[in-house]
Structures are given as C-alpha cells and as structure tokens.
Amino acid sequence: MLVTGGNRGIGLAIARAFAAEGDRVAVTHRGSGAPDGLFGVECDVTSAEQVEAAFATVEAELGPVEVLVANAGITDDSLLLRMSEESFDRVVDANLAGAYRVAKRATQKMLRARRGRLIFVSSVVALVGSPGQANYAASKAGLIGLARSIAREIGSRGITANVIAPGFIETDMTAAMTDARRAEVLAGIPLQRYGAADEVAAAAVYLASDAAGYVTGAVLPIDGGVGMGL
C-alpha cells in the first residue's frame, strides 16, 4: 500500500497503522526521507512524471498498490482579496490535482486485479469553510467530488473510493497555532478536545479492510463533531 505525504503527521500515523497490521507500506516524501521501518520514495505529486516514477519504484519493491491513501497536501493561507492566483493554483494543484494523479495511476493495476481501495484525506474545512483558506477548502472539497465520481465509475470492478475528513488533529500544524487561536478552536469542538492522528489512522485502516467492502463514496468525519450533519 502507498501513503502519499506519509513521512509526518497524519500520513505517518496512517502508514504506521497499516504497517502494524502487517502490510507492506510505502510512503512518498519530498526529500526528507522515510521514517524507520517504512519504504520511502521521493515524489512531488504536482509532477505526473514523478508520480509515475514513484509508482514504478514501489511496484518493483513491494508489488502492485492495492491500497492508496492520497494524503499529500499543503496550505498557503491568505484572505481572499489578498490571495494571489499563484497561491490558489499551487494549493489546488498539490491537494486536488495531486490526488487525481496518484488515483489515476493506482487504478490502472486495481482495474486489472478487480479490487482496490482508494482513500482520500480531506478536511472538515471542506465542509464548514475557514476564513483565509479559500484555496485549501476548495481543494479539500474537490476531493469529495473526485472520490464519488471514481466510486461511480469503477465500483463495479471491486474498487472503493472514500474520503476521511479530519478536524483539528494534534500535529505540527496545530501546534504552531497561538494559544488564543487554539482556545478559540477548542471552544467550537463538541467533544472539547483535539483529535489524535491515530484516530484518523484507525478510520483509514477500517476503510481499507474487508469489513468496509460495502462502503464507497462515503465521507467519514473524524472531527469531534465540528462538521456534524454536513
């Protein structure tokens, strides 16, 4: 299985959770290397050529990718009137088009095998929006349409496509927020706590399992109730 952006944060937690299940796990990174125990391959998902090379390397080392977790993504926050075209395009390219590129490549082998799991890591921001994150929210919301279109296209071939929408998870990104911002965010979480990356990873393991064989086109929030009902 392959986790894009699996060298840190939520992606790393997902990769380690699958490894603990006994799966052969590869992760992509952009030059930082892979953590111990995981097979790493350098790949920038904004490059179709690098995506192709990464898959070829993983397939040669571990075999066909039967489970893909499209997790790689970036942020570049700015209020709408200050946001540049470059900023918007760069975030959408990495987060949405990058997921399209890796999903398209992964399904080539999945279609032949007539089985596979595609899991897209979105965000609660895709459902509720966030000031200063129009580019990020748009890219993460796009993953829902992408996954559901794929689910309808190739579900008959035994391939599922689902979305995980994490909320505020304890990562380097949330750790960098000011105390005031953390308190503000916490006040809006019904469970009154931040989530753990392992809780997101558990959802990914479930969606890849045989137990989730009849689950496709779903959006699974792991957000403490922030986006409930959406």
TORLO-247123 format. One record per residue: x, y, z of N, C-alpha, C, CB in turn. Coordinates in pm, whole numbers, plus 32768, in hexadecimal, padded with zeros to 4 digits. Atoms other than C-alpha are relative to their C-alpha. Glycine has a CB too. Example, Ala and Ser with C-alpha at 12.3 -4.5 7.8 and 13.67 -1.06 7.14 Angstrom:
# TORLO-247123
80597F89800084CE7E3E830C805A807880007F9D8003807D;7FAE7F897FFA85577F9682CA7FB3806D80498029802E7F72;
END
This chain:
# TORLO-247123
80557F8980008000800080008059807B80007FA08001807A;7FB47F84800E806B81677FC87FB580738043801A80207F6B;80357F877FC2803582A08099804E80767FCC80077FF8809C;7FB87F89802D808B83E77FF0800B806180757FB880427F86;7FE77FA77F8F812184E380DE7FFF7FB380847F97806F8004;800680577F8B815183C681D480788007805B7FEE7F757FD4;7F867FF57FB08290844282747FEE804F8081806C80407FB0;80177FB47F8481EF851583877F6B801080178045808B7FF9;80897FDE7FDE80AE857384387F9C7F907FEB7FD780747FB0;806B806080157F6C84C583D8802C7F917FA17F8380457FC9;7FD380658060800D841682B0805A7F988040804980437F8E;7FA6805D7FBC811A837D838A7FB27FA5805F806C804C804E;805280527FA680198307848A7FB57F957FB17F9C8058804D;8046806080547F568261837180607F937FD17FBF80467F87;7F9E80618030808D81BC82E380277F9D806D807D80487FCB;7FD880577F9180F4813484367F907FA4802B802E80548077;807280557FDC7F9680B3847C7FF37F8A7FA07F7F80528001;8005806E80607F997FE8833C80767FA180127FFE80387F71;7F8B80557FE880F87F6C83827FE97FA58078807D80568015;801D804F7F8980817EF784D87F9F7F8E7FE17FC58059806E;805B806A802B7F777E2B842380467F977FAC7F8C803C7FB1;7FB3805F804F808B7D7983658007801F7F6C7FC87F7A8011;7FFD7FDA808E80647E32821C808A80347FD87F96806A7FE3;7F867FC5803881877E91813D7FDE808F7FD880377FAC7F85;80287F74800B8180800B8149806F80547FC27FDB80388089;7FA67F9C803A82218113806F7FC7808A801980147FE87F67;802A7F757FED8215828880AB804C80597F9F8017802E8093;7FBA7F9D8051826483AD7FCB802E8072805A7FA780347F8E;7FCD7F897FBB833084D5803F803F805A7F9680677FDB8071;7FC57FA1805F83CD86077F9E8091801D80237FAF80827FFC;7F707FF37FE9853585CA8000802B7FEC8090802C80847FD4;7FDC800D7F728524859B8179801F7F7180277F8F80358056;7FE9808D7FE1853C842081687F8B7FC4804A807F7FF18053;806D80487FBE845D8318820280267FDC808E7FDB7F827FB1;7FE5802C7F77843F82C88374802A7F6D80037F8480158059;7FD2808A7FF284D6818383F17F8D7F9E7FEF80437FEC8088;8061806A8010841D804B83887FA280117F8B7FB27FF38079;80577FE88072837180E5825A805480127F827FA7807B8019;7FBB7FEF808083D580D980ED7FDC80897FC87FD97F8F7F9C;80187F78802E83FC823C8070802680157F6F804B80618054;7FE07FDB808983F782CB7F147FE680967FF07FAB7FAD7F9A;800F7F708012842E84357EB87F9D801C7F8F808980437FE2;80667FE18065830784C97DFD7FBB808280217F9A7F8F7FF6;80517F887FFA8269861B7DC37F837FE37FAE804D80817FCB;807A802A804580FE85CF7D6D7FCF80667F9A7F947FE58064;80247FA0806880E887097C9880427FDE7F7B8028808E802A;7FBB802A807981C486567B987FD17F767FD7809980018016;802D80828032812885417AC880757FA27FEA7FB280127F7E;7F8A80548018828584C67A7280337FC48083806F80527FBC;7FD380357F7F82E784A67BE07F9E7F9C803A801580728063;806480617FD381A183F67C3180157F7A7FBA7F7180347FE6;7FE8807C804C81E282F77B1E807E7FB98032800D801F7F69;7F83803C7FD1834782C07B937FF07FC5808C807180697FFF;801480317F7782D982997CFE7FB37F7D7FFF7FB480698054;804D807C800681D681937CA880537F8E7FC87F8280157FAC;7FAB8068803982CC80D67BD180627FC98067804C80367F87;7FA380297F9783C380CF7CF27FBB7FAB806A8042807A8040;804B80497F9A82BE805F7DEF7FD67F777FCD7F848050802D;802B8080803A82397F517D0780737F9E7FF47FC080167F78;7F8B8057800C83977EC97CCC802D7FCB80888073804B7FBE;7FD180257F7A83E07EBF7E437F977FB2804F8027807C804D;806880397FA982907E627EDF7F8F7FBC7FB57FC7806B8056;806F8036804C81AA7DFA7DC57F97806A7FE57FC27F8A8048;80687F9F8024806C7E9F7D427FC48044807B7F927FBC7FB1;803E7FB47F947FCD7FAE7E177F6D7FDA80068012809C7FEB;808A802C7FF07E897F147E967FAF806380547FFB7F768040;803F7F997FAE7E3F802C7F8E804C80817FED7FFA7FD78096;7FC37F7C800E7E84819A7F447FBF806080627FF480347F6F;80307F937FAB7E6582AB804A803A80817FC980277FE98098;7FD57F81803A7E7683FD7F9C7FFA806A806E7FA680297F85;7FF97FA97F8B7EE884D680BD8054807E7FE980397FB48073;7FA47F9080147FF285C180327FB480817FE8805E7FE47F8A;80427F7F80127F90872D804A804D807180407F747FFB8039;7FBE7F887FCD7FF9888F80987F9680688024806380397F98;80537F8B7FE77F6689D3811E804D807D7FD77FD480088096;7FC57F7D801B7FA78B3980BA7F928067801B8037800B7F6A;80757FB47FD57EAE8C08817F800C80957FE47FE87FEA8092;80087F6F80167E418D6681277F6D80247FEC8057802C7F85;80887FD3801A7D008E2E81237FE9800D7F6B7FE480868047;80218006808E7C4E8E217FD5803780757FB07F6B7FF97FEF;7FD77F8B804D7C9B8F867F688097800F7FF97FC3807C803B;7F6E7FFD80027E0B8F517FB5803D7F847FBF8035800F808C;7FCE807F80357E278DF27F258026800E7F6D7F977F8F8011;7FD17FF6808B7EF38DDF7DE77FCF7F887FAF809A80087FFC;8022806E805B7E9F8D0D7CB980617F8B8016800580307F6B;7F9C80687FED7FE38C517CF67FE37FAF807E808C803E8008;801E80457F837F838BFF7E5C7F897FA27FEF7FE38065806F;8076805480147E2D8B7D7DF780237F877FAA7F8F80527FBF;7FDF806C805D7EB38AB07CD5805D7F998040803F80387F81;7F9E805A7FC57FD48A1F7D9F7FC07FA08064806F80518044;804280557F9D7EF5899D7EB77FA27F9C7FBC7FB280568066;805B805980477DF0890E7DCB804E7F957FB37FA6804F7FA1;7FAE8060804B7F0088697CF880357F92805B807580497FBB;7FC780637FA47FA187BE7E237F947FA9804080528046806D;806280487FB07E69875E7EE27F977FB57FAF7FBC805F805B;806A803D80507D6887127DD580367FBC7F837F9980687FD9;7FC9803D80797E1D86DC7C8D80667F9480228041806B7FA6;7FA180677FD57F2C861C7D487FB97F7F8023805080318078;804E80787FE07E24852D7DCF7FC97FBE7F827F8C8024805F;802D803680827D9685067C7080707FB17FBD7FD080727FA3;7F91804280447EEF84AE7BEB801F7F77803D807D80578005;7FDB80807FC17F3A83A07CEB7F8E7F9C7FF7802880168094;8072805C800C7DD883107CE07FF87FC57F737F7E80498022;80048030808B7DE382F97B6480697F957FEA801580737F9D;7F94806380127F3082427B717FE47F80804D8086803B802D;801A80767FAE7EC781587C897F947FA77FC47FD88029808C;806F804F80327D8580EE7BE080247FAD7F857F8C80597FE0;7FD7805180737E3E806A7AAF80117F6E8027808280367FC4;7FEA808A7FD47EAC7F367B707F877FCA804C807D7FF9805A;8076802C7FB67D757F2B7C4C7F957FCA7FA17FC780728054;8065802C80617C947F097B1A801F7F757FCD7FF880627F8C;7FDA808680307D597DDC7AA27FE87F98806C80947FFE7FD4;8011805E7F917D487D3C7BF97F6F7FF5802C8055802C8076;808D7FF87FDC7BD77D977C1D7FED800E80977FB77F847FCE;800E7FDE7F737C0F7E127D7F805F80728022801C7F848059;7FA87F947FD67CA37F3E7E317FB7805F805E8036804C7F87;80357F9E7FA27C74804C7F34804380887FE780157FD28093;7FD07F77800D7C9681C17EF77FC8805080767FD680407F77;80287FB17F8B7C8F829F802D803C808B7FF2802D7FBB8085;7FD57F7680107C9F8419800F7FF5804880857FAB80477F93;80007FB77F827D0084EC813B7FDA80917FE3808B7FF88047;80347F7980137C2C8627812E800F804B80847F6C7FFD7FD2;7FFB7FB07F867BDB870F82537F74802F80228060807A7FEF;80807FC57FD87AB5878E831D7FEF808B7FC27FF780088099;80067F7D80417B0C88DC827D7FB67FF77F7A808E80397FEA;80498013807E7A7E884D81397F6A800B801580217F787FC3;808F80027FE2792B883881E47FCF8082803F7FE17F8E805B;802E7F897FB67920897082BE804180827FD380197FEC8092;7FB87F8980297A158A60821980588036806E7FA0806A7FD2;7FA67FC37F9E7B1F8B2E82C4803680837FC880757FA08024;7FCB7F8180307B7E8C9E82A680947FF67FE17FE8806E8065;7F74800280267CC68CC681EE802C7F7F7FBE805380188077;7FDB8081803B7CB98B68815C7FA77FDC7F897FF87F92806A;8055801C80747BEA8B8A802080427F9B7FA37FE280817FB3;7FB9805D80577CF68AD47F5980027F73803B808F80307FE6;7FF980827FBC7D2089BB80587F767FBF8007803A8011808E;808780377FF67BA9898F808F7FCE7FD07F787F9F8069803A;802B802880867B6789857F1980447F7F7FD5801E806E7F9B;7FB7807780287C7488817EE27FD07F85804C809580138017;802C80727FAF7BFB87A580007F707FDB7FE3801180208094;808A801F80297A8D87C47F9A80007FB77F7B7FAD80827FF7;7FF7804280827AF2875D7E3C801C7F6C800B806B80417FAD;7FE2808D7FEC7B7186137EC47F807FAD801080597FED807A;807D80487FED7A0C85B57F1F7FC07FE17F797F9F80518058;803580178086799185E37DBB80557F9F7FB17FF580837FB4;7FA5805B80457AC585307D377FE67F70802C80928027801B;801380887FCC7A9484037E1B7F7A7FC67FD6800B80008098;80858034801F792183E67DDA7FF07FE37F6B7F958061802D;8003801D808F794F83FB7C62804A7F7E7FE1803D80747FB0;7FB4807C80117A5882EB7C727FAF7F89803280878007804A;8051806D7FC7797582197D517F957FD37F9D7FBF802D8084;806880248061786382267C49803B7FC47F817FAD807B7FDD;7FC28030807C795081E97B26802E7F6F800A807580577FDC;7FBB80827FFC7A0580B47BA27FD87FA88076809580178004;802E80557F937941802A7CC57FE17F727FD37F86803C803F;80228085803378D47F077BEA807A7FA67FF37FBA800B7F7A;7F84804F800A7A407E9A7BDD803B7FE080898067804B7FAC;7FD280247F7B7A597E667D53805A8066804280477F807FFA;7FAB7F957FCB7B067FB27D987FAA8065804B805080477F8E;80497F9C7FB37A8C80987EAB8051808280067FE27FCD808E;7FC17F7C7FF57AD4820D7ECB7FB7804C806E7FFC804F7F78;803C7FBD7F8D7A9782BD801580558075802D7FEE7F9D8073;7FBF7F867FD07AF0840080C57FFF800280997FB9807E7FC7;7FF87FE47F727B6884418226800D8098800E80797FB48045;7FFC7F6E7FEA7B2B85A482A58029801D80907F7580407FE1;7FD47FE37F777C0285E583D87FDE808F802980977FE9800C;80107F7B7FC87BBB870A84B98083803380357F958000806D;7F867FC97FC57CB687AC85A1804B7F9080487FDF80768062;7FB180707FD07DBA86A085DB80858035803680187F967F8F;7F7F7FD87FC67EF086C186B680727FDC7FA080167FBD808B;7F908011805D800386F085B1805B8079800C7FCE7FED7F6D;7FA77F8C8000812387DD85707FB5807F7FD780767FE87FA1;804B7F8C8031802A88BF84BC7FAD803F806F7FA47FD77F8B;80517FC87F947F3F88E585E58057803080737F9C7F988032;7FA57FD67F95806488FF86D58036808D7FE880747F9E800D;7FCB7F7C802380D18A38861B7F9B80718015802E80007F70;80667F997FEC7F8A8AED86638019804880857F727FC37FFD;7FF37FB47F837F858BFC876D7FA27FC680697FE180987FE8;805580317F947EEE8BAB88C07F7280367FF2803980288089;80857FC480117DD08C9988767FB27FB87F93800D80957FDF;80438046806E7D818BEB872D7FDA7F728029805A7FFE7F83;801E80887FD17D968A9387CF7F858001805B80797FC5804B;80737FF67FA57CA08B0088DC7F80801B7FB28017806E8068;80737FE080537BB78B9087D67FCD7F837FB78023806D7F9A;8024807A80487BBE8A4E870C7FC17F9A805F807B7FC47FBB;802F80637F9F7B8E8973883E7F71801C802C805D7FFD807A;80867FDA7FD47A578A3488A27F957FD47F9C7FF880978014;80608028806779B289CB875A7FFA7F6B7FE8802080437F82;7FFE8092801179F78855877F7FA47FC1806880917FC8800C;805C80397F9F78D2879E882080427FA080637F937FB77FB9;7FBD805C7FA479B9869588B580688045805880437F917FB3;7FA97FAE7FAB7A9087AC8947808F7FCA800D7FC4800C808A;7F74802980057BDD871888E4802D7FF87F6F80167F778048;7FC7801880857CC586FD87BA80057F6A7FE8808D80407FF4;7FF4808D80227CD585B4870280917FD57FF87FBA7FE57F7C;7F7B803B800E7DFF84CD86E9800E7FC67F7480197F93806C;7FE8803680867E9E846585A27FDF7F6C7FF9809280177FD8;801F808F7FFE7E7082FB860A7F6B7FE77FEC802D7FC28084;8090800F80147CF78331860A7FDD800C7F6C7FB280698052;80137FF680917D07839B849E80347F817FBC8048807D7FC7;7FC5807980397DE8827484507FA37F88800F80867FE38043;805B80717FEA7CEC818284E67F9080007F9A7FC68007808E;80697FF680667BE5820383F480337FD07F787FCD80907FF5;7FC5802B807F7CCF81C982CD800E7F687FFD808A80427FEB;7FF280927FF97D198065833F7F787FBD7FEC803E7FD68087;8087803780127BA3802383567FD580067F6E7F9B804B8058;802E7FF080897B5980AD81FB804B7FA67F9E800E80917FD5;7FB3805A80567C697FD081687FE37F6E801C8094801A8012;8016808A7FD57BED7E9882187F8D7FBE7FB67FE57FFC8095;8070804A803A7B027D8781A17F7C8029804080157F698010;807A7FD77FBA7A0A7E0582A57FBE80787FBD802080228091;80367F8B804579DF7F4081D17FEB7FE67F6C805D80788012;800F8023808D79AC7E86808C7F8380387FBF7FFF7F6D7FF1;807C7FC98036784F7F1A80657FF58096801B7F887FB7803A;7FFC7F707FE578BA807E80B8804B80447F8E8043801E8089;7FBC7FB38069790681637F947FB880847FEB80067FAF7F7C;80387F7B801378D182D27F467FDD804480837F857FF77FAA;80227FC97F7D78BF831880BA8062806D80297FFF7F92806A;7FAB7F9B7FC07945844781757FF87FE680957FD380937FDB;7FFC80247F7279B083E382D38045806E804F80497F778016;7FC17F957FB179E8850E83BA80427FC6807E7F97806C8027;7FBB80207F837AE884DF84D180208088803D80857FA67FE8;7FF37F727FE27AAF863585667FC6802B80867FBF804E7F96;80377FDC7F7F7A1A862486C17F7880427FFA805C80598045;80867FC8801078CC869786377FF980897FC17FC080068082;7FFE7F798037793A87DE85967FA6800D7F84808F80287FDC;804C7FF5807D7898879384477F847FAB7FFD80567FDB7F8D;806F805F7FFC777686BE84BC7F89802D7FAA7FD27FEC808F;80757FE68052765586A283CB801E80357F767FA9805F8045;7FDE7FC880827716872882A280377F957FA380658072800F;
END
